[in-house]
């Protein structure tokens, strides 16, 4: 008795070294220029964040009053580009409190990465847990959890984050918590949708028939296979979290002075956009490049992990 084989079966039998999903994804990512550009930008950003104490020329918090003969909001001064040798060298100039802007921008990369990564990680853990429970159990559990998520989604995310920080008080830790809270519903809905589709597959039905406990099926067999859309959304979500943190800091609700945070730096000097544009330009460009890097990488991951694009 012969068993018919499909074209996919023949391809798998002919392949001596079958690749996993993530190996294929990595292979496709390196074929996309946008994803490569995003990884380069983020790689440079991570290096800057890690090497900030080495690369910085001054303390990012202490003022230079009595240390150097400089004035507040001085423009960039680089000796090799024609700045007089008798003047102190400041690559990005000084801010309104006579602090080195270059050093503050470097340390701001650390803060932005911490806020983006940890707030999204918090949102993924909580959102994926409740989304998986809702999708697998269904019934009234699904209704209760998803109605709570719908209520959170009914509020504009930034307005809800402002309300949470206003109640808890301004500060970086409260900003991280607020951004994580408003991001939970998105990850919960994505996880629930993935679990609803995966729990109907044959191997899950076989586990149930064998008497495998429901929670073991969910967290050991279903949830690991539902991580693909979460990874893509997390990459894009970090960019949004960094922007939200910058917006809260711009309004004075996020990182408090003298913490070197890009949004706070722009907010403190927003009235000097015409008289000292370098104070807005450099932290603004750093923020734009960071968000651009995460967005490019997220788009590349989405295309690489979506089988409709892997042709």
VOGU-3710 file (C-alpha; in Angstrom, 3 decimals, decimal comma):
1> xxxxxxxxxx> 0,000/0,000/0,000  1,572/3,277/-1,098  1,152/6,531/0,753  0,710/9,655/-1,306  3,083/12,468/-0,542  2,380/16,127/-0,992  4,877/18,568/-2,555  5,588/19,951/0,909  6,373/16,441/2,208  8,753/15,863/-0,707
11> xxxxxxxxxx> 10,522/19,146/-0,010  10,929/18,262/3,665  12,220/14,772/2,827  14,643/16,183/0,280  16,019/18,782/2,667  18,927/17,272/4,635  18,992/20,167/7,130  15,483/21,502/7,660  15,486/25,010/9,081  13,418/26,165/12,023
21> xxxxxxxxxx> 11,057/29,130/11,838  13,566/31,450/13,480  16,406/30,302/11,217  14,272/31,051/8,192  13,270/34,381/9,688  16,902/35,336/10,253  17,728/34,362/6,684  14,935/36,527/5,284  15,757/39,461/7,552  19,267/39,708/6,138
31> xxxxxxxxxx> 17,767/39,932/2,662  15,897/43,133/3,486  17,750/46,408/3,357  15,354/48,203/5,669  15,778/45,577/8,390  19,563/45,704/8,013  19,509/49,494/8,348  17,332/49,157/11,451  19,714/46,639/13,019  22,700/48,882/12,275
41> xxxxxxxxxx> 20,976/51,880/13,883  19,988/49,878/16,949  23,425/48,265/17,183  25,045/51,700/17,253  22,485/52,890/19,797  23,143/49,942/22,100  26,898/50,493/21,857  26,435/54,164/22,707  24,283/53,263/25,697  26,790/50,703/26,972
51> xxxxxxxxxx> 29,848/52,895/26,355  28,309/56,193/27,478  30,732/56,602/30,431  33,644/56,125/28,030  32,330/58,250/25,163  30,995/61,121/27,269  33,333/64,072/27,698  31,629/65,539/30,784  29,344/64,565/33,626  25,796/64,695/32,177
61> xxxxxxxxxx> 24,275/66,087/35,384  26,809/68,493/36,863  26,951/72,059/35,592  30,161/73,597/34,307  29,882/76,770/36,393  33,306/77,476/37,889  34,834/74,580/35,948  35,056/75,977/32,424  34,726/79,440/30,970  31,523/78,762/29,040
71> xxxxxxxxxx> 28,115/80,382/28,854  24,708/78,801/28,800  23,275/77,664/25,450  26,580/78,024/23,622  26,602/76,506/20,117  28,665/73,416/19,278  32,408/73,929/19,435  34,775/71,420/17,766  38,414/72,403/17,339  39,008/70,450/14,135
81> xxxxxxxxxx> 36,035/72,243/12,530  37,360/75,721/13,176  36,381/76,380/16,780  39,102/78,481/18,482  41,574/76,369/20,409  41,263/78,597/23,470  37,559/77,757/23,859  36,386/74,592/25,653  35,317/71,880/23,244  31,648/70,833/23,345
91> xxxxxxxxxx> 30,496/68,702/20,427  26,784/69,580/20,783  27,160/72,823/22,734  25,821/73,534/26,227  22,259/73,738/27,549  20,478/76,355/29,623  22,063/75,055/32,838  25,564/75,065/31,346  25,825/71,290/30,996  27,458/69,455/28,131
101> xxxxxxxxxx> 24,681/68,519/25,695  26,713/65,804/23,957  27,171/63,855/27,196  23,506/64,260/28,083  22,380/62,929/24,700  24,636/59,878/25,097  23,244/59,047/28,526  19,739/59,673/27,223  20,143/56,600/25,001  20,428/54,450/28,133
111> xxxxxxxxxx> 17,267/55,881/29,601  15,234/55,507/26,418  16,243/51,866/25,960  15,468/51,058/29,598  12,016/52,633/29,418  11,174/51,079/26,054  12,367/47,547/26,788  11,145/47,218/30,375  7,728/48,781/29,796  7,093/46,521/26,796
121> xxxxxxxxxx> 8,395/43,468/28,695  5,986/44,249/31,541  3,099/44,674/29,085  3,929/41,429/27,263  4,092/39,330/30,441  0,778/40,613/31,781  -0,981/40,892/28,418  0,150/37,494/27,120  -0,921/35,797/30,353  -4,442/37,212/30,356
131> xxxxxxxxxx> -4,796/36,873/26,588  -3,777/33,211/26,706  -6,163/32,460/29,576  -9,024/34,226/27,783  -8,392/32,491/24,470  -7,972/28,996/25,874  -10,730/28,913/28,490  -13,288/30,996/26,606  -16,782/31,475/28,026  -17,320/33,956/30,844
141> xxxxxxxxxx> -13,572/34,125/31,558  -12,938/35,328/28,022  -15,794/37,837/28,252  -14,638/39,343/31,553  -10,967/39,664/30,580  -11,586/41,045/27,098  -14,219/43,532/28,276  -11,672/44,946/30,707  -9,189/45,208/27,829  -11,833/46,919/25,685
151> xxxxxxxxxx> -12,381/49,503/28,407  -8,635/50,260/28,491  -8,548/50,475/24,698  -11,432/52,953/24,733  -9,083/55,616/26,147  -6,367/57,220/23,998  -3,144/55,620/25,202  -1,271/58,855/25,853  -4,210/60,417/27,724  -4,550/57,297/29,878
161> xxxxxxxxxx> -0,796/57,295/30,569  -0,973/60,965/31,586  -3,853/60,172/33,940  -1,958/57,269/35,542  1,216/59,312/36,030  -0,815/62,209/37,421  -2,340/59,905/40,043  0,929/58,130/40,901  3,111/61,216/40,650  5,749/62,245/38,085
171> xxxxxxxxxx> 8,876/60,158/37,801  10,633/57,671/35,583  9,404/54,537/37,382  5,788/55,702/37,263  6,211/56,569/33,592  7,465/53,057/32,870  4,532/51,569/34,786  1,969/53,787/33,043  3,265/52,979/29,553  3,242/49,285/30,412
181> xxxxxxxxxx> -0,370/49,448/31,635  -1,703/51,165/28,519  0,154/48,662/26,299  -1,314/45,539/27,926  -4,585/45,349/25,913  -2,800/45,211/22,562  -0,654/42,244/23,562  -3,600/40,516/25,221  -5,679/40,707/22,041  -2,807/39,453/19,869
191> xxxxxxxxxx> -2,139/36,510/22,197  -5,822/35,625/22,429  -6,169/35,565/18,628  -3,145/33,297/18,282  -4,320/30,930/21,023  -7,801/30,674/19,490  -6,300/29,459/16,200  -3,641/27,169/17,689  -5,857/25,403/20,234  -7,870/23,816/17,400
201> xxxxxxxxxx> -4,820/22,127/15,848  -4,430/18,349/15,895  -1,548/18,126/18,359  -3,525/20,110/20,950  -6,522/17,799/20,458  -4,211/14,812/20,925  -2,867/16,277/24,183  -6,390/16,681/25,486  -7,224/13,089/24,527  -4,157/11,871/26,420
211> xxxxxxxxxx> -5,282/13,712/29,551  -2,548/16,370/29,623  -3,520/19,104/32,130  -5,049/22,189/30,538  -2,497/24,651/31,965  0,382/22,484/30,743  -1,114/22,394/27,246  -1,547/26,165/27,298  1,828/27,255/28,653  4,063/24,490/27,266
221> xxxxxxxxxx> 2,494/23,701/23,892  0,259/26,549/22,753  1,864/29,739/24,083  5,388/29,058/22,713  3,854/28,694/19,248  1,938/31,946/19,658  5,027/34,107/20,239  5,678/35,045/16,610  3,212/37,965/16,382  4,204/39,064/19,878
231> xxxxxxxxxx> 7,855/39,410/18,860  6,918/41,617/15,908  4,533/43,734/17,973  7,073/44,054/20,784  9,704/45,449/18,421  7,275/48,041/17,121  5,933/48,600/20,638  9,343/49,602/21,979  9,406/52,476/19,505  5,977/53,591/20,661
241> xxxxxxxxxx> 6,977/53,277/24,319  10,050/55,455/23,778  7,907/58,095/22,068  5,325/57,975/24,870  8,028/58,327/27,517  9,479/61,294/25,639  6,031/62,887/25,405  5,414/62,467/29,149  8,853/63,882/29,942  8,203/66,773/27,552
251> xxxxxxxxxx> 5,093/67,590/29,603  7,061/67,370/32,854  5,457/64,097/33,990  8,257/61,698/33,104  11,942/61,866/33,969  12,603/64,804/36,270  15,552/67,233/36,044  18,479/66,836/35,978  17,964/63,333/34,524  19,265/63,259/30,912
261> xxxxxxxxxx> 16,154/62,208/28,981  15,579/63,275/25,381  11,938/64,338/25,785  12,714/66,300/28,946  15,669/67,989/27,239  13,454/69,096/24,363  10,708/70,259/26,735  13,064/72,321/28,874  14,470/74,190/25,879  11,394/74,310/23,600
271> xxxxxxxxxx> 11,277/78,130/23,805  14,825/78,354/22,438  14,050/76,698/19,096  15,058/79,846/17,172  17,744/81,278/19,451  19,515/77,973/20,258  18,212/75,347/17,812  20,983/72,879/18,678  19,287/72,217/22,023  16,250/70,839/20,171
281> xxxxxxxxxx> 17,997/69,391/17,152  20,395/66,883/18,716  18,035/65,168/21,192  15,304/65,290/18,525  17,491/63,556/15,950  18,515/60,928/18,516  14,846/60,242/19,272  13,931/60,053/15,578  16,755/57,641/14,736  15,936/55,373/17,666
291> xxxxxxxxxx> 12,260/55,102/16,743  13,174/54,667/13,078  15,550/51,819/13,921  12,926/49,885/15,886  10,276/50,481/13,213  12,537/49,277/10,407  13,502/46,168/12,368  9,874/45,503/13,287  8,778/45,750/9,658  11,562/43,376/8,680
301> xxxxxxxxxx> 10,553/40,862/11,348  6,935/41,051/10,280  7,809/40,304/6,673  10,255/37,553/7,631  7,893/35,770/10,021  4,840/36,076/7,781  4,811/33,128/5,344  2,926/35,217/2,785  6,086/37,289/2,266  8,614/34,416/2,323
311> x> 8,524/33,474/-1,308
//
